[in-house]
Amino acid sequence: MVKAEIRKTANGVTLFIDGKPTYPIIHWAVYPYDDSWAGRETTEMFSEVGVHLHHLYLFDIGRYVKTEKTNGGILYLQDETGFKYDFKLLETELSRLLEADEDSLIMLRIFFEMGGVHHIRSIKDRIASSWKDWWRERNPQELEITSGGGRYSQSYASRSWLQLCQDFLTKLISFLQRSELGQRVFAIIPGAGHTGEWVKESAMEDEASDYSEVMRQAFAMWLMQKYGSLERLRKSWRDPYVHFNKVEIPSPEEMFSSDTFHFRTPDKSCRVIDYFHFLSDLVADDIIALCRTIKEVGEDNILAGVFYGYLTELVWCNWFFDQGEGRRYTAYQRSGHLSLSKVLSSPYVDFIVSPYSYGYRGIGGDSAPMTLVESVRLHGKLYFLEDDTRTHLFPPGSKYGRARDMSETLSYMLRTFSSALTRNCGLWYADWKSIGRRGPYQDSEIMNLISKLREVGEKSIKLDRKPIGEVAVIVNEKSFIYEQPTRNLDYPLIYLQKLWGFPRAGAPYDLYLLKDLEEISESYKLFIFLNAYYLSDAERDLVKRTVRRGGKISLWLFGAGMINDDISEENMAEVTGIKFKIDWTEWNVRLAVTDCDHPVTQDLAKPISFGTDMEVGPIPYVDDEDADILGYIVYSRGMCVPGFAYKNFGDWSSIYIGAPNIPPSLLRSIYRFAGIHIYVDSSDVLYVNRNFLALHAVTGGVKKFHLREKRRIVNAISSEVVAESREFQDLFRTGETKLYYIGEQDWKSL
C-alpha cells in the first residue's frame, strides 16, 4: 500500500509519498458513478499536465451496504460488528479513475452526515439515501433535535452513529489494503455536518440545538469532567440546585442572548458558555476518534484530515448563502469549530482543509484561508486550500465571485495559488463538471496555467517555506463563546479585517491561536490581538510573559481583555497596560484619527476614519493621562472620547484601537513604526515568503516593490527576468495577478 506522511522538515511541513517529497496539488474529480462518467475528460486533462493526486467524494456510504430483497422491502444486512458492506462497487468506481489516469493516487472524502437529501447530491445519491432514511427511522433517540422540533440528522453526541462511522472506516480500509486499486488511496477525510465541513445546517439557521437526550447526557458528562464536584458546578453556575443528573441544554433564549449588551460573562451566563465550549470539544472528539481509526487501521500509511477550524470565517448564516432572508445569528458558536487547538494537538490528525474565503473573491479580493494557517503548520500539520473558484465557464448567475471572462479566471486562480504557495499550503481544484456542461477547468488555457502552477509548486518544495512574517495576528478560539451570536462585532472586526485590511497593508501576516503564543518565533515584532475580549487568568499570564519584552508591540482591538469573570476596566488595563473607562451603552462605533504627526501615525497622508454601523457595547474608551491619544471614537449622543492610544513601557509598548476594520493605510503606518519591512506601499493584495512574492492589483498602474536585499526577480510563470535589484517596479492591469520568484538559488536550476 502507498505510504503517505506529513513531515516537519528543515524547509517546512512537507507531504511525503513513499518517502518522496511531493507537492500537494490535487484534482477534485467528479465521482465516477458509471460508464457515462462526466469527469473522465477533465481527469485526463489534469493527468496530462502532471496532476495525479485525485480527490473523490463518497456522498453516501449506504450505497455499499449489502442488501436483500424481502416481502417487506429492502433488508440492510448486519452482523455482530455492524452493517455488512460490499466494496466491489467502489472498486469498479476506482477503476474508472485509473482508466483516465493510470498514475492516480486517491484521496477519499466520506460524508457521514445522516441527513436527508443534500442540495448538491446527484440523483444516484438521492436514491441511495433511502438507507439513511431507514437508519433515522430506527434510531430516533440518536437524532439532533432543534428548537423548532426538527429531527433532520444524527446528533454529534450519538455514540451509535460514531461507532457506525468507525466500523465503516475499519471495513473500508481493510478492503483497501486487500485491493490493488485500493492501495492507491493515500488519504481519507471523514466529514459530517452540512457539506461534510462539520457545520450543521441548524448552525446557520435561527434555530437552537441540540435538545436530544444523547446530547444532554454528553453535556452532563463533560460538566462532571470539568468541575469534578457538584459544589464547583453550583458555584460557577450561581445555582445552588443544579445537579449533574438534571442538567438541561440551554434554552433558545439563552443561546441567542447575552447578559451585558453584546457580551456574556461567566458570572451571569456560565451555563450557556459551558454548553458551547462543550459542543466544540464534542465535535473535536468525534473528529479525533474518526481520524484515530483511519491511522490505526491503516497502520499509519493513510493520512487523515478534516475540514475544521474556520475561525476567521464563520460569520456565516444561510442568509449569507442566499438560502433564506433575515437570518441573524452566525455559525461561530453553534458550528463546534472552536476547539481547533484540541484537534491540532492530536497525533491522529495530519491535515486541515477549507475553501478559500467566500467573502471577497472578485477583482481586488483576497484568496484568504478560513483557518489559522501558521498554527496548523506549527503543530506539524499540512493545510489544504480548496480552490472552488467559479470560473467564467460556470453558468451566469453562479455568484460566489464568478469570473466574467478568461482573464479574470486566470487571475483568480493565480491569486489563490499564490496565497497557498506563500503559506506552504496544499491546494486542490474543485472540478464540478456535470453531464452536458463544460467543466470549470475544461479549457486548454486554464490547464496550461495549472501545468505551470504545478511546476512552480514542485520547485518550491526544494526551498525554505517557513514563515518570514513579522506580524502575528492572534485569535482566541474561545472568545466567540462570550458574545451574543450575531455578526455585529465579528463581521467588521474579523471578517472585514482579514479581507480588506491585512492583505493590503504591504507586509505578510501570520495567523495563530492564542494558545500557541509561547511556541511561535521570536522574529515577530508586532502582535495583533484580534478578538481578545475574553482572557482567563492563565491566558493573561501567557500574554504578559510572551509579548512584554524585547521591544515588542501589542496592538489591541475593541474590548481587549474586557471579560474575565465579569466585565471591567481593570480587566482591560491588566493586559493592555492602558487605563480605561467603560460606557455601559450600545451603539455603532467609529474612530477618527486626529494626530498624524505621532510616530505611530506619521505615515498617514491624511486623517482617516473607520468603524462599524452595527451596534456593539458596552463601549470602552481610554482614560490614561500617561498614554498618547491619537484618535477618538464617536458614538451615541455625539460622544467623542479617546479610542486610539499608544503607551510605551520601555521594553515593550501597547497600542489600543477601539473601532473595528482598521484600514490598510493605518496598519501600514503602524507596521513602519514597529520596524516591519514593507514590500509595497500601495493598498494591493500581497502574498510573500522567503522565495516568492505575488501581487493582485486592486487598481491598475505601476507598482513599486521593496525587497529586503538585492535579488534577481523572475516572473515565476513566464520565467522572464524582471529585474536584478533590491527595488523593482512592474505595470499591472486592474485585477491582474503576478507571481515572482525572489529567492537566492537560480530559478532555472531548481
Secondary structure as GFF3:
##gff-version 3
##sequence-region A 1 750
A	DSSP	beta_strand	4	9	.	.	.	ID=ss1
A	DSSP	beta_strand	12	17	.	.	.	ID=ss2
A	DSSP	beta_strand	20	22	.	.	.	ID=ss3
A	DSSP	beta_strand	25	28	.	.	.	ID=ss4
A	DSSP	alpha_helix	40	48	.	.	.	ID=ss5
A	DSSP	beta_strand	53	58	.	.	.	ID=ss6
A	DSSP	three_ten_helix	61	64	.	.	.	ID=ss7
A	DSSP	beta_strand	67	70	.	.	.	ID=ss8
A	DSSP	beta_strand	73	76	.	.	.	ID=ss9
A	DSSP	beta_strand	78	79	.	.	.	ID=ss10
A	DSSP	beta_strand	82	83	.	.	.	ID=ss11
A	DSSP	alpha_helix	88	100	.	.	.	ID=ss12
A	DSSP	beta_strand	105	111	.	.	.	ID=ss13
A	DSSP	alpha_helix	123	128	.	.	.	ID=ss14
A	DSSP	alpha_helix	130	138	.	.	.	ID=ss15
A	DSSP	three_ten_helix	140	142	.	.	.	ID=ss16
A	DSSP	alpha_helix	159	178	.	.	.	ID=ss17
A	DSSP	three_ten_helix	182	184	.	.	.	ID=ss18
A	DSSP	beta_strand	185	191	.	.	.	ID=ss19
A	DSSP	three_ten_helix	194	196	.	.	.	ID=ss20
A	DSSP	three_ten_helix	201	204	.	.	.	ID=ss21
A	DSSP	alpha_helix	213	227	.	.	.	ID=ss22
A	DSSP	alpha_helix	230	237	.	.	.	ID=ss23
A	DSSP	three_ten_helix	244	246	.	.	.	ID=ss24
A	DSSP	alpha_helix	252	255	.	.	.	ID=ss25
A	DSSP	alpha_helix	266	297	.	.	.	ID=ss26
A	DSSP	beta_strand	303	307	.	.	.	ID=ss27
A	DSSP	alpha_helix	332	335	.	.	.	ID=ss28
A	DSSP	alpha_helix	340	344	.	.	.	ID=ss29
A	DSSP	beta_strand	351	355	.	.	.	ID=ss30
A	DSSP	alpha_helix	373	378	.	.	.	ID=ss31
A	DSSP	beta_strand	382	387	.	.	.	ID=ss32
A	DSSP	alpha_helix	406	422	.	.	.	ID=ss33
A	DSSP	beta_strand	426	430	.	.	.	ID=ss34
A	DSSP	alpha_helix	444	460	.	.	.	ID=ss35
A	DSSP	beta_strand	471	475	.	.	.	ID=ss36
A	DSSP	three_ten_helix	479	482	.	.	.	ID=ss37
A	DSSP	alpha_helix	490	490	.	.	.	ID=ss38
A	DSSP	pi_helix	491	495	.	.	.	ID=ss39
A	DSSP	alpha_helix	496	496	.	.	.	ID=ss40
A	DSSP	pi_helix	497	501	.	.	.	ID=ss41
A	DSSP	three_ten_helix	502	504	.	.	.	ID=ss42
A	DSSP	beta_strand	510	513	.	.	.	ID=ss43
A	DSSP	three_ten_helix	514	519	.	.	.	ID=ss44
A	DSSP	beta_strand	526	529	.	.	.	ID=ss45
A	DSSP	alpha_helix	537	547	.	.	.	ID=ss46
A	DSSP	beta_strand	552	556	.	.	.	ID=ss47
A	DSSP	alpha_helix	569	576	.	.	.	ID=ss48
A	DSSP	beta_strand	580	583	.	.	.	ID=ss49
A	DSSP	beta_strand	590	593	.	.	.	ID=ss50
A	DSSP	beta_strand	609	611	.	.	.	ID=ss51
A	DSSP	beta_strand	619	622	.	.	.	ID=ss52
A	DSSP	beta_strand	628	634	.	.	.	ID=ss53
A	DSSP	three_ten_helix	636	638	.	.	.	ID=ss54
A	DSSP	beta_strand	640	648	.	.	.	ID=ss55
A	DSSP	beta_strand	652	657	.	.	.	ID=ss56
A	DSSP	alpha_helix	664	673	.	.	.	ID=ss57
A	DSSP	beta_strand	685	688	.	.	.	ID=ss58
A	DSSP	beta_strand	692	696	.	.	.	ID=ss59
A	DSSP	beta_strand	701	715	.	.	.	ID=ss60
A	DSSP	beta_strand	721	732	.	.	.	ID=ss61
A	DSSP	beta_strand	737	741	.	.	.	ID=ss62
###
